[in-house]
Amino acid sequence: MSIKIFNAKIVNEGLVTEGDVFIQNGRIEKIGPSSDRKAATEIDAAGRYLLPGVIDDQVHFREPGLTHKGNIYSESRAAVAGGVTSFMEMPNTAPPVFNHRLLEDKYEIAARSSAANYSFYMGTSNDNFEEIMKTDLSKVCGLKIFMGSSTGNLLVDDPALLEKIFSSFPGIITTHCEYEPLVRQRTQEFKEKYGDTATAELHPIIRNEETCYLSSSMAVGLAKKHGTRLHVLHISTEKETHLFSNDLPLEKKNVTAEACIHHLWFSDADYATLGNLIKWNPAIKTAADREGIFKALLEDRIDVIATDHAPHTTEEKEKPFFDAPSGGPLIQHSLVAMLEFYHQGKISLEKVVRKMAHNPAILYRIEDRGFIREGYWADLVLVDLNNPWTISKENILAKCGWSPFEGNTFRSKVVNTIVSGRMVYEDGKVAEGIFGKRLGFSRLNS
């Protein structure tokens, strides 16, 4: 259970330094010269960069009930192949996670199948208020509210109920923000106008800036009114970025925000070639929105980078526009995509690490993870910044077997991934029989 990584360029807490990391019994025992220490596994990392493992705070792994698209086993393997060592998964499975028995069922599945560390959100319905108030915030990452873009009892849009939740829940509330009445109205209008001839280019027109801003501004207003700890997911418009500020350090912010890889990478011009493959909710919008989100990320108005990894089968995505589901697989390629932005001079390595590892750990108050520190769990990823590779069906690990990045060549490659002190990814292969741990949270997220 010992690993020594030596001659690494360590990217951590705003610095890049050269050194060694010695891991014993799952944790980082020593950072610094360790030439006198022998380990069961020794890695010469000369010329490579050692980062804290990525923590993805928004994924949909589809288990239980939707496992033809993906499951915790398959998608966690894709995660560690991409340098993601911990994930937080959403409650819109089948059945939705509206009670703690169903929530614990997911933890039990992950304990016997997940290659990465894991946590799961409690779901919110129109009638499970008492259940959500029982949530143990030392063991559960937070609460998810779909304030738009969902169906049935997952959609929570009653103002009185939202007021009650925002004024009462003591932990992190995460929200999907789109104003559902307007989305439905515009969808019906465009169905009547275009019918089966509709294409994905309509998606950002139907789910436009107004639908997002109406909902996200409502959520932020409720949070400010009640002092709620709010984290708004997948910001998709430049206008929304101004709802958030950088006037406080992250640990003191009550209202925070997340940007997703697809909103940083693609624009509405890409619908012409990728179509339903980049149909997400909220929709990918204009190049100006993309640049505005990136600017807010660099200025620390947006705090976290995630994926909203949400696989669907190729057959589902090939349906006509209005019938094709929203979402796609991204978790295997999120880190290398951000490293590509580093190569382009758009972001520093230190900031990539901060937004993908440090900040999720701070924001959710995850115990002993997200940093390369002595005594912390050894969640680490070793990357080669000069090892180009091309994404193809042969190297995609998500169960759905496709990626919107297919055909892209990235200059950086994940070489090793260590989860809770154990080597789970090496030489292009994910180890069998090695599982992540349930994330713990140091105190109430309030």
TORGU-985444 format. One record per residue (C-alpha): residue number from 1; residue in three letters; x, y, z. Coordinates in pm, 1 decimal, always signed. Layout:
TORGU-985444
{mido NUM, ALA, {X, Y, Z}} ...
This chain:
TORGU-985444
{mido 1, MET, {+0.0, +0.0, +0.0}} {mido 2, SER, {+298.0, +234.0, -46.5}} {mido 3, ILE, {+367.5, +446.4, -355.9}} {mido 4, LYS, {+654.1, +685.4, -420.7}} {mido 5, ILE, {+634.9, +944.2, -697.2}} {mido 6, PHE, {+963.6, +1125.0, -750.7}} {mido 7, ASN, {+1096.0, +1401.7, -976.2}} {mido 8, ALA, {+742.0, +1533.1, -1030.0}} {mido 9, LYS, {+642.5, +1889.1, -1105.5}} {mido 10, ILE, {+378.6, +1934.6, -834.9}} {mido 11, VAL, {+94.7, +2178.1, -910.5}} {mido 12, ASN, {-70.6, +2267.0, -583.2}} {mido 13, GLU, {-202.2, +2569.7, -394.8}} {mido 14, GLY, {-93.7, +2825.3, -651.2}} {mido 15, LEU, {+260.3, +2695.2, -703.3}} {mido 16, VAL, {+450.8, +2460.1, -932.2}} {mido 17, THR, {+738.9, +2296.1, -748.5}} {mido 18, GLU, {+958.1, +1995.7, -820.5}} {mido 19, GLY, {+961.2, +1718.1, -563.6}} {mido 20, ASP, {+858.6, +1376.5, -438.2}} {mido 21, VAL, {+541.3, +1242.1, -279.5}} {mido 22, PHE, {+541.0, +934.9, -56.3}} {mido 23, ILE, {+207.7, +758.3, -0.4}} {mido 24, GLN, {+144.3, +508.8, +277.4}} {mido 25, ASN, {-184.9, +340.1, +375.2}} {mido 26, GLY, {-393.1, +557.6, +147.3}} {mido 27, ARG, {-262.6, +894.7, +259.6}} {mido 28, ILE, {+16.7, +1133.4, +168.5}} {mido 29, GLU, {+281.7, +1069.6, +430.5}} {mido 30, LYS, {+557.0, +1297.7, +303.8}} {mido 31, ILE, {+610.2, +1567.8, +41.8}} {mido 32, GLY, {+973.9, +1638.6, -29.5}} {mido 33, PRO, {+1294.8, +1440.0, -72.3}} {mido 34, SER, {+1226.6, +1070.2, -15.6}} {mido 35, SER, {+1523.8, +901.2, -180.9}} {mido 36, ASP, {+1586.1, +700.6, +136.3}} {mido 37, ARG, {+1234.2, +557.7, +140.9}} {mido 38, LYS, {+1140.3, +244.3, -52.6}} {mido 39, ALA, {+786.0, +183.9, -171.9}} {mido 40, ALA, {+599.4, -108.5, -320.1}} {mido 41, THR, {+537.4, +105.4, -631.3}} {mido 42, GLU, {+783.2, +369.9, -745.6}} {mido 43, ILE, {+718.8, +612.7, -1031.5}} {mido 44, ASP, {+979.6, +834.7, -1191.8}} {mido 45, ALA, {+770.1, +1135.1, -1293.6}} {mido 46, ALA, {+1051.1, +1332.9, -1460.0}} {mido 47, GLY, {+901.9, +1586.9, -1699.9}} {mido 48, ARG, {+546.5, +1518.5, -1584.9}} {mido 49, TYR, {+305.4, +1713.5, -1366.7}} {mido 50, LEU, {+140.6, +1584.3, -1051.1}} {mido 51, LEU, {-199.0, +1737.4, -972.7}} {mido 52, PRO, {-460.0, +1679.6, -703.6}} {mido 53, GLY, {-729.3, +1452.7, -844.5}} {mido 54, VAL, {-1021.8, +1629.2, -1008.6}} {mido 55, ILE, {-1344.0, +1652.8, -804.1}} {mido 56, ASP, {-1648.4, +1667.9, -1034.1}} {mido 57, ASP, {-1946.9, +1807.7, -845.2}} {mido 58, GLN, {-2209.6, +1731.1, -1111.0}} {mido 59, VAL, {-2250.2, +1397.5, -1286.4}} {mido 60, HIS, {-2532.3, +1164.9, -1390.7}} {mido 61, PHE, {-2414.5, +802.8, -1385.3}} {mido 62, ARG, {-2764.8, +662.6, -1454.9}} {mido 63, GLU, {-2782.2, +393.9, -1187.8}} {mido 64, PRO, {-3029.9, +268.3, -1085.1}} {mido 65, GLY, {-3291.1, +231.4, -1356.0}} {mido 66, LEU, {-3119.1, +381.5, -1662.1}} {mido 67, THR, {-2821.9, +149.9, -1687.8}} {mido 68, HIS, {-2851.7, +98.0, -2063.7}} {mido 69, LYS, {-2689.9, +445.0, -2083.5}} {mido 70, GLY, {-2427.3, +400.8, -1811.8}} {mido 71, ASN, {-2374.6, +281.8, -1456.8}} {mido 72, ILE, {-2154.8, +363.1, -1161.2}} {mido 73, TYR, {-1901.6, +97.3, -1261.7}} {mido 74, SER, {-1861.5, +212.2, -1622.6}} {mido 75, GLU, {-1873.7, +586.2, -1569.7}} {mido 76, SER, {-1640.0, +585.2, -1269.3}} {mido 77, ARG, {-1388.0, +399.7, -1484.2}} {mido 78, ALA, {-1418.5, +672.0, -1746.2}} {mido 79, ALA, {-1371.5, +923.4, -1464.4}} {mido 80, VAL, {-1042.2, +785.2, -1333.0}} {mido 81, ALA, {-910.0, +745.7, -1688.9}} {mido 82, GLY, {-959.4, +1121.7, -1713.0}} {mido 83, GLY, {-798.7, +1207.0, -1379.0}} {mido 84, VAL, {-1126.9, +1249.3, -1189.8}} {mido 85, THR, {-1082.3, +1089.2, -848.0}} {mido 86, SER, {-1410.7, +1196.8, -683.0}} {mido 87, PHE, {-1761.0, +1263.0, -811.0}} {mido 88, MET, {-2096.0, +1384.1, -680.9}} {mido 89, GLU, {-2391.7, +1226.9, -856.6}} {mido 90, MET, {-2741.7, +1360.5, -914.8}} {mido 91, PRO, {-3075.3, +1217.8, -793.9}} {mido 92, ASN, {-3265.7, +1196.1, -1125.6}} {mido 93, THR, {-3228.6, +820.5, -1161.0}} {mido 94, ALA, {-3515.4, +571.8, -1179.9}} {mido 95, PRO, {-3664.8, +589.8, -927.4}} {mido 96, PRO, {-3563.6, +943.5, -829.6}} {mido 97, VAL, {-3385.0, +971.4, -496.6}} {mido 98, PHE, {-3651.1, +1129.1, -277.3}} {mido 99, ASN, {-3585.3, +935.8, +43.8}} {mido 100, HIS, {-3285.4, +818.0, +240.6}} {mido 101, ARG, {-3343.6, +449.2, +175.7}} {mido 102, LEU, {-3301.5, +507.9, -198.1}} {mido 103, LEU, {-3004.5, +736.5, -130.4}} {mido 104, GLU, {-2826.8, +471.2, +75.0}} {mido 105, ASP, {-2899.9, +212.6, -195.8}} {mido 106, LYS, {-2684.7, +420.0, -431.8}} {mido 107, TYR, {-2404.1, +438.7, -177.2}} {mido 108, GLU, {-2411.9, +61.2, -147.6}} {mido 109, ILE, {-2386.8, +19.9, -525.4}} {mido 110, ALA, {-2090.5, +258.3, -535.7}} {mido 111, ALA, {-1912.6, +80.7, -249.4}} {mido 112, ARG, {-1892.2, -236.2, -456.4}} {mido 113, SER, {-1843.1, -88.2, -803.2}} {mido 114, SER, {-1699.0, +265.3, -813.9}} {mido 115, ALA, {-1336.8, +314.2, -916.1}} {mido 116, ALA, {-1354.2, +673.5, -786.5}} {mido 117, ASN, {-1454.7, +828.2, -455.0}} {mido 118, TYR, {-1822.3, +919.1, -445.2}} {mido 119, SER, {-2107.6, +1111.4, -293.6}} {mido 120, PHE, {-2472.6, +1144.3, -393.0}} {mido 121, TYR, {-2716.6, +1433.5, -368.9}} {mido 122, MET, {-3050.3, +1411.1, -196.7}} {mido 123, GLY, {-3329.5, +1489.4, -441.5}} {mido 124, THR, {-3611.9, +1736.7, -392.6}} {mido 125, SER, {-3974.2, +1678.4, -489.2}} {mido 126, ASN, {-4295.2, +1866.0, -428.2}} {mido 127, ASP, {-4372.4, +1655.8, -122.9}} {mido 128, ASN, {-4055.7, +1529.7, +50.9}} {mido 129, PHE, {-3967.1, +1830.8, +266.1}} {mido 130, GLU, {-3955.9, +1631.7, +590.2}} {mido 131, GLU, {-3726.5, +1375.4, +427.6}} {mido 132, ILE, {-3474.8, +1628.9, +297.9}} {mido 133, MET, {-3452.2, +1785.4, +642.7}} {mido 134, LYS, {-3322.9, +1451.8, +779.2}} {mido 135, THR, {-3012.2, +1469.6, +557.2}} {mido 136, ASP, {-2685.7, +1400.5, +740.6}} {mido 137, LEU, {-2458.8, +1672.2, +605.3}} {mido 138, SER, {-2145.4, +1494.0, +725.2}} {mido 139, LYS, {-2221.5, +1207.4, +485.1}} {mido 140, VAL, {-2415.4, +1364.7, +195.0}} {mido 141, CYS, {-2276.8, +1633.7, -36.0}} {mido 142, GLY, {-2593.6, +1840.5, -60.0}} {mido 143, LEU, {-2945.4, +1889.4, -191.5}} {mido 144, LYS, {-3041.5, +1914.5, -559.0}} {mido 145, ILE, {-3339.6, +2119.0, -677.5}} {mido 146, PHE, {-3450.6, +2110.7, -1038.9}} {mido 147, MET, {-3596.7, +2459.1, -1079.9}} {mido 148, GLY, {-3644.5, +2380.5, -1446.5}} {mido 149, SER, {-3576.7, +2131.8, -1722.6}} {mido 150, SER, {-3728.1, +1829.0, -1561.6}} {mido 151, THR, {-4057.4, +1644.7, -1551.3}} {mido 152, GLY, {-4298.7, +1502.9, -1301.6}} {mido 153, ASN, {-4220.0, +1536.8, -935.1}} {mido 154, LEU, {-3853.4, +1625.6, -998.0}} {mido 155, LEU, {-3954.5, +1974.3, -1105.7}} {mido 156, VAL, {-3991.2, +2203.0, -804.5}} {mido 157, ASP, {-4134.1, +2538.1, -910.8}} {mido 158, ASP, {-4389.0, +2622.8, -641.8}} {mido 159, PRO, {-4273.8, +2958.8, -499.1}} {mido 160, ALA, {-4403.5, +2880.6, -150.3}} {mido 161, LEU, {-4220.1, +2548.5, -136.4}} {mido 162, LEU, {-3898.3, +2700.8, -269.7}} {mido 163, GLU, {-3923.3, +2973.0, -6.6}} {mido 164, LYS, {-3967.0, +2707.3, +262.5}} {mido 165, ILE, {-3667.3, +2503.6, +145.6}} {mido 166, PHE, {-3435.6, +2801.6, +101.3}} {mido 167, SER, {-3526.5, +2931.9, +445.8}} {mido 168, SER, {-3486.0, +2595.0, +620.0}} {mido 169, PHE, {-3227.8, +2363.1, +466.8}} {mido 170, PRO, {-2896.4, +2398.2, +655.8}} {mido 171, GLY, {-2660.6, +2265.2, +387.2}} {mido 172, ILE, {-2564.9, +2333.7, +27.7}} {mido 173, ILE, {-2852.8, +2366.2, -215.9}} {mido 174, THR, {-2755.5, +2309.7, -578.7}} {mido 175, THR, {-2992.3, +2419.5, -852.8}} {mido 176, HIS, {-3062.9, +2361.1, -1219.3}} {mido 177, CYS, {-3202.9, +2697.5, -1325.6}} {mido 178, GLU, {-3427.1, +2737.2, -1629.0}} {mido 179, TYR, {-3770.6, +2898.7, -1615.8}} {mido 180, GLU, {-3987.9, +2604.2, -1708.6}} {mido 181, PRO, {-4312.8, +2785.7, -1809.3}} {mido 182, LEU, {-4123.9, +2984.2, -2071.0}} {mido 183, VAL, {-3932.1, +2676.5, -2191.3}} {mido 184, ARG, {-4258.3, +2489.5, -2240.1}} {mido 185, GLN, {-4422.5, +2780.5, -2416.4}} {mido 186, ARG, {-4133.6, +2827.2, -2656.6}} {mido 187, THR, {-4102.3, +2452.4, -2717.7}} {mido 188, GLN, {-4467.6, +2432.0, -2819.4}} {mido 189, GLU, {-4432.5, +2732.8, -3048.9}} {mido 190, PHE, {-4133.1, +2584.7, -3228.2}} {mido 191, LYS, {-4291.1, +2239.1, -3252.2}} {mido 192, GLU, {-4590.1, +2392.8, -3426.1}} {mido 193, LYS, {-4363.9, +2592.9, -3657.2}} {mido 194, TYR, {-4104.1, +2329.4, -3750.3}} {mido 195, GLY, {-4239.8, +1987.2, -3651.3}} {mido 196, ASP, {-4012.1, +1699.9, -3753.2}} {mido 197, THR, {-3786.4, +1933.8, -3953.9}} {mido 198, ALA, {-3652.7, +2095.2, -3635.5}} {mido 199, THR, {-3278.0, +2068.6, -3574.7}} {mido 200, ALA, {-3050.4, +2127.8, -3278.2}} {mido 201, GLU, {-2978.0, +2483.8, -3389.6}} {mido 202, LEU, {-3313.8, +2570.8, -3232.2}} {mido 203, HIS, {-3208.7, +2451.3, -2888.3}} {mido 204, PRO, {-3041.7, +2776.6, -2767.9}} {mido 205, ILE, {-3325.4, +2977.0, -2921.0}} {mido 206, ILE, {-3588.2, +2783.8, -2727.6}} {mido 207, ARG, {-3382.1, +2768.5, -2407.3}} {mido 208, ASN, {-3249.8, +3120.0, -2443.2}} {mido 209, GLU, {-3085.5, +3370.1, -2211.4}} {mido 210, GLU, {-3418.0, +3483.1, -2066.3}} {mido 211, THR, {-3522.1, +3131.0, -1959.7}} {mido 212, CYS, {-3195.3, +3090.1, -1770.1}} {mido 213, TYR, {-3172.4, +3434.0, -1612.9}} {mido 214, LEU, {-3530.6, +3437.9, -1483.9}} {mido 215, SER, {-3464.9, +3119.0, -1286.6}} {mido 216, SER, {-3106.6, +3175.4, -1171.6}} {mido 217, SER, {-3181.8, +3531.1, -1055.3}} {mido 218, MET, {-3477.6, +3392.1, -859.5}} {mido 219, ALA, {-3255.0, +3134.3, -689.7}} {mido 220, VAL, {-2989.0, +3391.6, -605.1}} {mido 221, GLY, {-3257.1, +3626.6, -471.3}} {mido 222, LEU, {-3396.5, +3355.7, -244.8}} {mido 223, ALA, {-3048.0, +3267.5, -121.2}} {mido 224, LYS, {-2963.5, +3627.9, -39.0}} {mido 225, LYS, {-3297.0, +3676.5, +135.2}} {mido 226, HIS, {-3253.5, +3373.2, +361.3}} {mido 227, GLY, {-2874.0, +3346.2, +388.1}} {mido 228, THR, {-2887.8, +3010.6, +209.9}} {mido 229, ARG, {-2575.0, +2829.2, +96.9}} {mido 230, LEU, {-2651.6, +2815.0, -278.8}} {mido 231, HIS, {-2446.0, +2669.2, -561.9}} {mido 232, VAL, {-2587.1, +2735.1, -910.7}} {mido 233, LEU, {-2490.7, +2467.2, -1160.0}} {mido 234, HIS, {-2387.2, +2492.2, -1527.0}} {mido 235, ILE, {-2404.1, +2866.1, -1596.2}} {mido 236, SER, {-2467.0, +2905.8, -1970.3}} {mido 237, THR, {-2500.2, +3280.7, -2034.5}} {mido 238, GLU, {-2277.9, +3583.4, -1991.7}} {mido 239, LYS, {-2565.9, +3772.3, -1830.5}} {mido 240, GLU, {-2594.5, +3521.0, -1546.4}} {mido 241, THR, {-2228.2, +3557.1, -1455.0}} {mido 242, HIS, {-2300.7, +3903.2, -1311.7}} {mido 243, LEU, {-2522.1, +3747.0, -1044.5}} {mido 244, PHE, {-2203.0, +3627.3, -875.5}} {mido 245, SER, {-1915.4, +3815.3, -717.0}} {mido 246, ASN, {-1548.7, +3775.5, -630.9}} {mido 247, ASP, {-1544.5, +4011.0, -332.6}} {mido 248, LEU, {-1503.5, +3733.3, -74.4}} {mido 249, PRO, {-1277.4, +3429.3, -44.6}} {mido 250, LEU, {-1456.3, +3111.3, -146.4}} {mido 251, GLU, {-1492.1, +2973.9, +206.2}} {mido 252, LYS, {-1691.2, +3284.5, +301.9}} {mido 253, LYS, {-1921.5, +3295.5, -1.7}} {mido 254, ASN, {-2285.5, +3201.9, +42.1}} {mido 255, VAL, {-2365.5, +3205.6, -329.9}} {mido 256, THR, {-2135.4, +3026.8, -573.6}} {mido 257, ALA, {-2148.6, +2906.9, -932.6}} {mido 258, GLU, {-2019.8, +2637.0, -1163.2}} {mido 259, ALA, {-1915.0, +2633.7, -1528.5}} {mido 260, CYS, {-1922.0, +2316.1, -1735.5}} {mido 261, ILE, {-1675.2, +2200.4, -1997.7}} {mido 262, HIS, {-1925.9, +2208.7, -2284.6}} {mido 263, HIS, {-2020.9, +2570.6, -2215.7}} {mido 264, LEU, {-1651.5, +2665.1, -2213.5}} {mido 265, TRP, {-1563.6, +2470.5, -2529.5}} {mido 266, PHE, {-1853.7, +2478.6, -2775.2}} {mido 267, SER, {-2080.4, +2752.6, -2913.2}} {mido 268, ASP, {-2404.3, +2758.5, -3111.3}} {mido 269, ALA, {-2195.9, +2744.5, -3431.3}} {mido 270, ASP, {-2112.1, +2382.2, -3346.6}} {mido 271, TYR, {-2473.0, +2261.9, -3370.9}} {mido 272, ALA, {-2435.5, +2256.7, -3750.1}} {mido 273, THR, {-2181.4, +1972.8, -3730.6}} {mido 274, LEU, {-2252.5, +1807.0, -3394.2}} {mido 275, GLY, {-2629.3, +1847.1, -3373.0}} {mido 276, ASN, {-2796.3, +1655.3, -3090.5}} {mido 277, LEU, {-2457.0, +1536.0, -2962.1}} {mido 278, ILE, {-2415.9, +1875.1, -2794.9}} {mido 279, LYS, {-2780.2, +1912.7, -2694.5}} {mido 280, TRP, {-2756.6, +1990.1, -2321.6}} {mido 281, ASN, {-2984.0, +2166.3, -2076.6}} {mido 282, PRO, {-2913.0, +2452.0, -2028.5}} {mido 283, ALA, {-2828.5, +2492.2, -2395.8}} {mido 284, ILE, {-2487.5, +2578.1, -2534.7}} {mido 285, LYS, {-2530.5, +2935.0, -2651.6}} {mido 286, THR, {-2331.5, +3201.9, -2837.5}} {mido 287, ALA, {-1956.8, +3252.1, -2864.5}} {mido 288, ALA, {-2005.3, +3574.5, -2666.0}} {mido 289, ASP, {-2170.5, +3374.6, -2386.9}} {mido 290, ARG, {-1884.4, +3124.9, -2395.6}} {mido 291, GLU, {-1624.8, +3398.7, -2365.8}} {mido 292, GLY, {-1822.2, +3569.8, -2089.6}} {mido 293, ILE, {-1834.4, +3248.7, -1887.3}} {mido 294, PHE, {-1461.4, +3197.9, -1933.2}} {mido 295, LYS, {-1396.1, +3557.2, -1825.4}} {mido 296, ALA, {-1607.3, +3507.9, -1511.3}} {mido 297, LEU, {-1416.0, +3188.3, -1437.6}} {mido 298, LEU, {-1082.0, +3366.9, -1458.6}} {mido 299, GLU, {-1214.0, +3654.5, -1245.9}} {mido 300, ASP, {-1338.4, +3412.7, -976.7}} {mido 301, ARG, {-1703.5, +3504.6, -1015.5}} {mido 302, ILE, {-1746.8, +3140.1, -1121.3}} {mido 303, ASP, {-1582.0, +2908.8, -872.8}} {mido 304, VAL, {-1586.2, +2550.8, -1003.5}} {mido 305, ILE, {-1543.1, +2359.1, -1330.2}} {mido 306, ALA, {-1749.6, +2041.5, -1373.1}} {mido 307, THR, {-1891.2, +1826.6, -1653.1}} {mido 308, ASP, {-2262.2, +1754.0, -1607.1}} {mido 309, HIS, {-2158.5, +1415.2, -1750.0}} {mido 310, ALA, {-2491.8, +1271.2, -1867.1}} {mido 311, PRO, {-2460.7, +982.3, -2114.4}} {mido 312, HIS, {-2727.3, +872.6, -2361.2}} {mido 313, THR, {-2703.0, +604.1, -2625.7}} {mido 314, THR, {-2620.6, +686.7, -2985.4}} {mido 315, GLU, {-2965.0, +564.0, -3085.7}} {mido 316, GLU, {-3129.3, +807.6, -2845.3}} {mido 317, LYS, {-2921.0, +1097.4, -2974.8}} {mido 318, GLU, {-3005.8, +1008.8, -3336.8}} {mido 319, LYS, {-3376.1, +1069.7, -3279.5}} {mido 320, PRO, {-3540.3, +1383.4, -3422.4}} {mido 321, PHE, {-3447.5, +1698.3, -3233.3}} {mido 322, PHE, {-3754.3, +1726.1, -3010.7}} {mido 323, ASP, {-3734.1, +1356.1, -2917.6}} {mido 324, ALA, {-3358.8, +1338.2, -2855.7}} {mido 325, PRO, {-3258.9, +1363.2, -2488.1}} {mido 326, SER, {-3029.5, +1633.7, -2353.9}} {mido 327, GLY, {-2688.4, +1552.7, -2209.4}} {mido 328, GLY, {-2367.9, +1379.2, -2307.9}} {mido 329, PRO, {-2052.7, +1210.0, -2177.8}} {mido 330, LEU, {-1760.3, +1434.6, -2080.5}} {mido 331, ILE, {-1595.8, +1309.4, -1761.7}} {mido 332, GLN, {-1309.0, +1122.4, -1930.4}} {mido 333, HIS, {-1200.3, +1434.6, -2116.5}} {mido 334, SER, {-1266.4, +1726.0, -1881.4}} {mido 335, LEU, {-912.3, +1761.0, -1748.6}} {mido 336, VAL, {-740.2, +1723.7, -2085.5}} {mido 337, ALA, {-982.9, +1978.3, -2232.5}} {mido 338, MET, {-887.5, +2230.6, -1964.6}} {mido 339, LEU, {-519.8, +2150.1, -2020.0}} {mido 340, GLU, {-575.3, +2229.0, -2387.3}} {mido 341, PHE, {-691.0, +2574.5, -2279.9}} {mido 342, TYR, {-364.8, +2596.5, -2082.7}} {mido 343, HIS, {-169.9, +2516.6, -2400.5}} {mido 344, GLN, {-365.3, +2791.4, -2576.2}} {mido 345, GLY, {-258.6, +3042.3, -2310.2}} {mido 346, LYS, {-611.3, +3095.7, -2178.7}} {mido 347, ILE, {-563.7, +2967.0, -1823.2}} {mido 348, SER, {-277.9, +2870.4, -1594.3}} {mido 349, LEU, {-214.0, +2521.4, -1460.5}} {mido 350, GLU, {-251.7, +2657.5, -1109.9}} {mido 351, LYS, {-597.8, +2793.9, -1187.6}} {mido 352, VAL, {-707.8, +2470.1, -1355.7}} {mido 353, VAL, {-615.2, +2286.7, -1035.6}} {mido 354, ARG, {-789.0, +2543.8, -820.9}} {mido 355, LYS, {-1117.3, +2528.2, -1013.2}} {mido 356, MET, {-1121.8, +2149.1, -1055.8}} {mido 357, ALA, {-977.3, +2023.6, -725.6}} {mido 358, HIS, {-916.2, +2285.9, -455.3}} {mido 359, ASN, {-1240.0, +2479.8, -492.2}} {mido 360, PRO, {-1481.6, +2184.5, -496.0}} {mido 361, ALA, {-1311.3, +2059.5, -179.2}} {mido 362, ILE, {-1343.4, +2400.6, -12.0}} {mido 363, LEU, {-1696.4, +2465.7, -134.6}} {mido 364, TYR, {-1834.4, +2131.1, -14.2}} {mido 365, ARG, {-1595.6, +2110.0, +284.1}} {mido 366, ILE, {-1475.7, +1767.4, +181.3}} {mido 367, GLU, {-1262.1, +1601.4, +445.1}} {mido 368, ASP, {-890.3, +1568.4, +362.5}} {mido 369, ARG, {-914.6, +1582.2, -17.1}} {mido 370, GLY, {-861.9, +1825.4, -303.0}} {mido 371, PHE, {-503.6, +1924.5, -212.9}} {mido 372, ILE, {-159.5, +1767.3, -211.0}} {mido 373, ARG, {-94.2, +1791.4, +162.5}} {mido 374, GLU, {+69.6, +1564.0, +415.2}} {mido 375, GLY, {-198.2, +1369.7, +600.4}} {mido 376, TYR, {-455.3, +1408.2, +321.9}} {mido 377, TRP, {-593.8, +1118.8, +121.2}} {mido 378, ALA, {-374.4, +1051.1, -180.9}} {mido 379, ASP, {-606.5, +1145.8, -469.3}} {mido 380, LEU, {-357.6, +1229.5, -742.3}} {mido 381, VAL, {-325.6, +1245.1, -1118.3}} {mido 382, LEU, {+1.1, +1241.4, -1312.1}} {mido 383, VAL, {-18.8, +1406.8, -1653.3}} {mido 384, ASP, {+214.6, +1436.6, -1950.1}} {mido 385, LEU, {+159.3, +1775.5, -2110.8}} {mido 386, ASN, {+334.7, +1670.2, -2431.8}} {mido 387, ASN, {+182.5, +1337.0, -2529.2}} {mido 388, PRO, {-75.6, +1399.2, -2804.2}} {mido 389, TRP, {-358.8, +1152.5, -2852.0}} {mido 390, THR, {-680.6, +1143.9, -3047.5}} {mido 391, ILE, {-1018.0, +1055.0, -2900.0}} {mido 392, SER, {-1178.8, +762.2, -3079.7}} {mido 393, LYS, {-1440.7, +498.0, -3010.4}} {mido 394, GLU, {-1158.5, +258.4, -2921.2}} {mido 395, ASN, {-1041.8, +463.5, -2621.0}} {mido 396, ILE, {-1376.1, +595.1, -2489.8}} {mido 397, LEU, {-1469.2, +423.3, -2162.3}} {mido 398, ALA, {-1818.3, +566.4, -2106.8}} {mido 399, LYS, {-2073.2, +290.4, -2161.0}} {mido 400, CYS, {-2251.9, +487.6, -2434.6}} {mido 401, GLY, {-1935.3, +461.2, -2646.9}} {mido 402, TRP, {-1926.9, +811.0, -2796.0}} {mido 403, SER, {-1805.0, +1161.2, -2711.1}} {mido 404, PRO, {-1864.0, +1507.0, -2859.5}} {mido 405, PHE, {-1481.8, +1530.6, -2857.3}} {mido 406, GLU, {-1442.2, +1227.5, -3084.1}} {mido 407, GLY, {-1178.2, +1304.6, -3349.2}} {mido 408, ASN, {-1017.1, +1580.4, -3141.1}} {mido 409, THR, {-646.4, +1554.1, -3063.4}} {mido 410, PHE, {-541.3, +1672.1, -2718.1}} {mido 411, ARG, {-181.6, +1753.1, -2636.8}} {mido 412, SER, {-197.8, +1633.3, -2275.7}} {mido 413, LYS, {-254.6, +1280.9, -2149.4}} {mido 414, VAL, {-342.0, +1130.1, -1812.4}} {mido 415, VAL, {-67.9, +880.0, -1726.7}} {mido 416, ASN, {-158.4, +764.3, -1374.2}} {mido 417, THR, {-454.3, +815.1, -1143.5}} {mido 418, ILE, {-434.9, +733.9, -772.6}} {mido 419, VAL, {-757.6, +714.8, -569.9}} {mido 420, SER, {-737.8, +705.6, -190.6}} {mido 421, GLY, {-377.0, +590.0, -212.7}} {mido 422, ARG, {-431.1, +310.2, -464.1}} {mido 423, MET, {-327.0, +299.4, -828.1}} {mido 424, VAL, {-647.6, +272.9, -1029.2}} {mido 425, TYR, {-529.3, +387.5, -1373.1}} {mido 426, GLU, {-193.6, +309.9, -1533.8}} {mido 427, ASP, {-68.1, +236.3, -1886.8}} {mido 428, GLY, {-409.9, +313.3, -2033.3}} {mido 429, LYS, {-590.1, +57.5, -1816.9}} {mido 430, VAL, {-825.6, +80.7, -1519.3}} {mido 431, ALA, {-750.6, -166.8, -1241.0}} {mido 432, GLU, {-1019.8, -416.3, -1147.6}} {mido 433, GLY, {-1132.7, -470.8, -791.5}} {mido 434, ILE, {-1005.9, -140.7, -652.8}} {mido 435, PHE, {-1281.5, +87.2, -532.4}} {mido 436, GLY, {-1309.5, +445.1, -413.4}} {mido 437, LYS, {-1437.4, +563.3, -77.6}} {mido 438, ARG, {-1743.1, +751.7, +35.3}} {mido 439, LEU, {-1663.6, +1120.2, +71.2}} {mido 440, GLY, {-1691.5, +1273.6, +415.3}} {mido 441, PHE, {-1772.6, +1635.9, +491.4}} {mido 442, SER, {-1613.5, +1813.7, +782.9}} {mido 443, ARG, {-1916.0, +2006.5, +917.8}} {mido 444, LEU, {-2252.6, +2148.3, +819.8}} {mido 445, ASN, {-2230.7, +2313.5, +478.6}} {mido 446, SER, {-2405.8, +2625.9, +602.0}} 
